[in-house]
Amino acid sequence: MAEEPGRSTLPLPDYDQLPLGSLESRVRSLTAEEVEELIAHERTHADRVPVTEVLTARLRQLQSGARPTSGDPTAARPEQHAGRAGSPVTPATSPQPAGPPPHGTPDQRGKPKGDRT
């Protein structure tokens, strides 16, 4: 059995964090050997069925004569927003914190439970 590739040596940087949509487009730049490497990694780690299906389908395409498309597997991904880091929520746009639920108000006091005998 071949030695398991380390996460830093996988053909796609941050492979484990890629959403399925990005993986579908980025895997097109890989060779059959690189796709096989990702399949082996996926099966021994998360073993996500949709991801395995995408990788297996691409491998079949490559084995049937498809060629890797030009492209950079480290190129910007759609899930990365240029110029914006973190949450778009700011203190100015966040709602006021909710307080605990009221257990009676000055004009509507709770009534003590009476003896129910």
Backbone as JSON, one array per atom type, in Angstrom:
{
  "sequence": "MAEEPGRSTLPLPDYDQLPLGSLESRVRSLTAEEVEELIAHERTHADRVPVTEVLTARLRQLQSGARPTSGDPTAARPEQHAGRAGSPVTPATSPQPAGPPPHGTPDQRGKPKGDRT",
  "N": [[0.85, -1.19, 0.0], [0.53, 2.21, -0.77], [2.22, 5.04, 0.65], [0.41, 7.21, 2.78], [-0.67, 10.37, 1.63], [0.36, 13.51, 2.96], [-1.58, 16.22, 4.29], [-0.55, 18.65, 3.46], [0.69, 18.0, 1.12], [-1.17, 17.37, -0.75], [-2.75, 17.49, -4.0], [-4.51, 19.69, -4.29], [-4.53, 22.67, -2.59], [-5.74, 23.18, 0.72], [-7.7, 21.24, 0.47], [-9.48, 19.71, 2.12], [-11.19, 21.63, 3.13], [-12.59, 22.63, 1.01], [-15.6, 23.63, -0.58], [-18.11, 21.65, -2.24], [-18.86, 22.69, -4.79], [-16.64, 24.28, -5.53], [-14.7, 22.33, -5.59], [-15.56, 20.76, -7.74], [-14.98, 22.4, -9.95], [-12.24, 22.98, -9.64], [-10.94, 20.53, -9.69], [-10.67, 19.89, -12.31], [-8.26, 20.72, -13.33], [-6.43, 18.82, -12.68], [-4.32, 15.89, -13.04], [-4.86, 12.38, -13.9], [-3.51, 10.81, -12.02], [-3.25, 12.58, -9.88], [-5.95, 12.98, -9.22], [-6.57, 10.38, -8.44], [-5.02, 10.28, -6.14], [-6.37, 12.12, -4.52], [-8.81, 10.76, -4.27], [-8.02, 8.49, -2.81], [-7.19, 9.76, -0.45], [-9.61, 10.93, 0.36], [-11.25, 8.68, 0.79], [-9.98, 7.49, 2.98], [-10.3, 9.32, 4.93], [-12.65, 11.59, 5.41], [-14.55, 10.41, 3.72], [-16.74, 11.29, 2.11], [-19.64, 10.88, 0.34], [-20.76, 12.48, -1.9], [-18.45, 13.9, -2.66], [-16.63, 11.87, -3.29], [-18.0, 10.8, -5.48], [-17.84, 12.94, -7.35], [-15.06, 13.07, -7.73], [-14.53, 10.47, -8.71], [-16.04, 10.46, -11.05], [-14.65, 12.41, -12.51], [-12.18, 11.14, -12.76], [-12.88, 8.97, -14.38], [-13.52, 10.4, -16.72], [-10.98, 11.4, -17.38], [-9.61, 9.01, -17.81], [-10.92, 8.21, -20.06], [-9.92, 9.77, -22.01], [-10.11, 12.52, -21.7], [-8.52, 15.65, -21.11], [-6.57, 17.39, -18.67], [-7.65, 20.67, -17.89], [-6.33, 23.94, -18.54], [-5.22, 25.87, -15.86], [-4.97, 27.15, -12.54], [-4.59, 25.44, -9.62], [-4.4, 26.81, -7.26], [-5.68, 29.14, -7.56], [-7.83, 32.0, -6.93], [-10.8, 31.33, -5.16], [-14.38, 31.06, -5.5], [-15.58, 31.12, -2.99], [-13.99, 32.72, -1.48], [-13.91, 35.98, -0.56], [-12.72, 38.8, -1.97], [-10.99, 41.37, -0.32], [-12.61, 41.34, 1.9], [-12.81, 40.27, 5.08], [-13.77, 37.98, 7.57], [-16.83, 38.37, 9.47], [-19.67, 40.04, 8.01], [-21.23, 41.4, 9.74], [-21.49, 44.11, 11.92], [-20.94, 46.02, 14.96], [-22.68, 48.17, 14.65], [-24.64, 47.17, 12.97], [-25.68, 44.99, 14.22], [-28.29, 43.37, 16.15], [-29.98, 44.56, 19.12], [-29.09, 43.17, 22.28], [-31.03, 40.49, 23.55], [-33.07, 40.47, 26.42], [-33.74, 38.6, 29.45], [-36.8, 36.67, 29.62], [-39.76, 38.39, 30.71], [-41.09, 38.09, 33.99], [-43.52, 38.95, 34.97], [-44.75, 42.27, 35.34], [-44.59, 45.67, 36.6], [-47.25, 46.6, 36.38], [-48.68, 44.32, 36.06], [-48.74, 42.03, 38.01], [-47.54, 38.83, 39.06], [-49.58, 36.2, 40.3], [-49.72, 34.65, 43.45], [-49.57, 31.13, 43.96], [-52.36, 29.51, 45.12], [-53.63, 27.58, 47.89], [-54.54, 24.43, 46.95], [-56.45, 22.62, 47.97]],
  "CA": [[0.0, 0.0, 0.0], [1.32, 3.44, -0.87], [2.21, 5.9, 1.84], [-0.68, 8.18, 2.75], [-0.16, 11.72, 1.43], [0.04, 14.49, 3.99], [-2.51, 17.26, 3.83], [0.17, 19.73, 2.79], [1.19, 17.54, -0.17], [-2.28, 17.04, -1.65], [-2.72, 18.3, -5.23], [-5.28, 20.93, -4.12], [-4.36, 23.26, -1.27], [-6.96, 23.29, 1.53], [-8.68, 20.31, -0.1], [-10.49, 19.29, 3.09], [-12.12, 22.72, 3.4], [-13.24, 23.1, -0.23], [-16.99, 23.25, -0.82], [-18.27, 20.77, -3.38], [-18.87, 23.48, -6.02], [-15.27, 24.66, -5.86], [-13.98, 21.11, -5.91], [-15.95, 20.34, -9.09], [-14.28, 23.19, -10.97], [-10.8, 22.95, -9.45], [-10.41, 19.19, -9.98], [-10.47, 19.79, -13.76], [-6.86, 21.02, -13.68], [-5.58, 17.75, -12.18], [-4.09, 14.68, -13.84], [-5.51, 11.18, -13.36], [-2.78, 10.4, -10.83], [-3.6, 13.51, -8.79], [-7.32, 12.67, -8.83], [-6.49, 9.13, -7.69], [-4.47, 10.63, -4.83], [-7.46, 12.72, -3.75], [-9.79, 9.7, -3.96], [-7.45, 7.7, -1.71], [-7.25, 10.6, 0.76], [-11.03, 11.08, 0.75], [-11.77, 7.4, 1.31], [-9.39, 7.18, 4.28], [-10.6, 10.38, 5.9], [-14.07, 11.92, 5.58], [-15.33, 9.49, 2.89], [-17.99, 11.96, 1.75], [-20.15, 10.27, -0.89], [-20.81, 13.4, -3.04], [-17.09, 14.24, -3.08], [-16.1, 10.68, -3.96], [-18.67, 10.7, -6.79], [-17.26, 13.95, -8.24], [-13.69, 12.66, -8.06], [-14.58, 9.25, -9.52], [-16.53, 10.85, -12.39], [-13.56, 13.09, -13.2], [-11.18, 10.14, -13.08], [-13.38, 8.24, -15.56], [-13.35, 11.29, -17.87], [-9.56, 11.43, -17.73], [-9.25, 7.69, -18.35], [-11.56, 8.09, -21.37], [-9.25, 10.64, -22.96], [-10.18, 13.94, -21.37], [-7.25, 16.21, -20.68], [-6.73, 18.46, -17.68], [-7.75, 22.01, -18.45], [-5.34, 24.84, -17.97], [-5.74, 26.54, -14.68], [-4.13, 27.11, -11.37], [-5.37, 24.94, -8.5], [-4.32, 27.72, -6.12], [-6.36, 30.39, -7.94], [-8.88, 32.46, -6.02], [-12.01, 30.53, -5.22], [-15.57, 31.88, -5.32], [-15.97, 31.27, -1.59], [-13.14, 33.72, -0.87], [-14.33, 37.31, -0.99], [-11.58, 39.71, -1.96], [-11.14, 42.6, 0.43], [-13.53, 41.24, 3.03], [-12.44, 39.17, 5.97], [-14.61, 37.87, 8.75], [-18.27, 38.55, 9.36], [-20.11, 41.35, 7.57], [-22.0, 42.02, 10.82], [-20.71, 45.03, 12.75], [-21.74, 46.46, 16.12], [-23.73, 49.08, 14.22], [-25.71, 46.45, 12.28], [-26.17, 43.86, 15.0], [-29.47, 43.72, 16.96], [-29.79, 44.75, 20.56], [-29.18, 41.88, 22.96], [-32.34, 40.2, 24.15], [-33.04, 40.25, 27.86], [-34.49, 37.42, 29.86], [-38.24, 36.89, 29.52], [-40.31, 39.0, 31.91], [-41.89, 37.24, 34.88], [-44.43, 39.91, 35.6], [-44.35, 43.66, 35.21], [-45.19, 46.41, 37.71], [-48.69, 46.75, 36.24], [-49.3, 43.02, 35.9], [-48.0, 41.17, 38.92], [-47.92, 37.43, 39.13], [-50.4, 35.84, 41.45], [-49.21, 33.48, 44.15], [-50.4, 29.94, 43.85], [-53.13, 29.3, 46.34], [-53.72, 26.23, 48.37], [-55.5, 23.77, 46.09], [-57.03, 21.46, 48.64]],
  "C": [[0.89, 1.23, 0.0], [1.2, 4.25, 0.41], [1.13, 6.96, 1.69], [-0.12, 9.59, 2.58], [-0.55, 12.62, 2.59], [-0.87, 15.56, 3.43], [-1.79, 18.36, 3.07], [0.69, 19.31, 1.42], [0.08, 17.16, -1.13], [-2.25, 17.96, -2.87], [-3.51, 19.61, -5.14], [-5.07, 21.47, -2.71], [-5.71, 23.4, -0.56], [-8.07, 22.38, 1.01], [-9.81, 19.99, 0.87], [-11.51, 20.38, 3.4], [-12.87, 23.21, 2.16], [-14.7, 22.69, -0.27], [-17.08, 22.44, -2.12], [-18.23, 21.53, -4.71], [-17.48, 23.88, -6.47], [-14.46, 23.43, -6.26], [-14.28, 20.67, -7.34], [-15.19, 21.12, -10.15], [-12.77, 23.06, -10.84], [-10.17, 21.6, -9.79], [-10.12, 19.03, -11.48], [-9.03, 20.07, -14.18], [-5.91, 19.89, -13.3], [-5.42, 16.61, -13.17], [-4.81, 13.51, -13.18], [-4.83, 10.73, -12.07], [-3.12, 11.28, -9.63], [-5.03, 13.26, -8.3], [-7.35, 11.38, -8.02], [-5.96, 9.37, -6.28], [-5.55, 11.24, -3.94], [-8.51, 11.68, -3.36], [-9.29, 8.87, -2.78], [-7.52, 8.48, -0.4], [-8.69, 10.69, 1.26], [-11.55, 9.8, 1.39], [-11.19, 7.05, 2.68], [-9.68, 8.24, 5.33], [-12.1, 10.58, 6.03], [-14.99, 10.96, 4.84], [-16.72, 10.04, 2.58], [-18.45, 11.45, 0.39], [-20.2, 11.26, -2.05], [-19.41, 13.76, -3.56], [-16.47, 13.07, -3.83], [-16.71, 10.52, -5.34], [-18.08, 11.7, -7.78], [-15.87, 13.52, -8.68], [-13.67, 11.44, -8.98], [-15.05, 9.57, -10.94], [-15.42, 11.55, -13.17], [-12.47, 12.11, -13.61], [-11.61, 9.34, -14.32], [-13.23, 9.09, -16.82], [-11.89, 11.29, -18.34], [-9.11, 10.11, -18.35], [-9.86, 7.46, -19.73], [-10.96, 9.05, -22.39], [-9.35, 12.12, -22.68], [-8.81, 14.4, -20.88], [-7.51, 17.26, -19.6], [-6.79, 19.81, -18.37], [-6.68, 22.88, -17.83], [-5.99, 25.56, -16.81], [-4.82, 26.34, -13.51], [-4.94, 26.6, -10.19], [-5.3, 25.84, -7.26], [-5.02, 29.05, -6.41], [-7.44, 30.74, -6.94], [-10.15, 31.65, -6.23], [-13.21, 31.44, -4.98], [-15.93, 32.09, -3.86], [-15.06, 32.24, -0.84], [-13.52, 35.08, -1.43], [-13.15, 38.26, -0.86], [-11.92, 40.96, -1.16], [-12.07, 42.52, 1.62], [-13.12, 40.03, 3.85], [-13.38, 39.15, 7.15], [-16.08, 38.12, 8.44], [-18.63, 39.94, 8.85], [-20.92, 42.08, 8.65], [-21.06, 42.88, 11.66], [-21.54, 45.4, 13.97], [-22.88, 47.38, 15.71], [-24.9, 48.35, 13.56], [-26.27, 45.28, 13.07], [-27.37, 44.29, 15.86], [-29.09, 43.92, 18.42], [-29.88, 43.39, 21.24], [-30.55, 41.71, 23.61], [-32.16, 39.94, 25.63], [-33.8, 39.0, 28.21], [-35.99, 37.69, 29.76], [-38.79, 37.47, 30.81], [-41.16, 38.0, 32.7], [-42.84, 38.13, 35.67], [-43.88, 41.31, 35.42], [-45.01, 44.43, 36.34], [-46.72, 46.53, 37.59], [-49.41, 45.4, 36.09], [-48.51, 42.01, 36.73], [-48.49, 39.75, 38.83], [-48.73, 37.16, 40.38], [-49.8, 34.63, 42.14], [-50.16, 32.31, 43.99], [-51.09, 29.73, 45.19], [-53.13, 27.83, 46.73], [-54.82, 25.54, 47.6], [-56.08, 22.53, 46.77], [-58.51, 21.46, 48.61]]
}
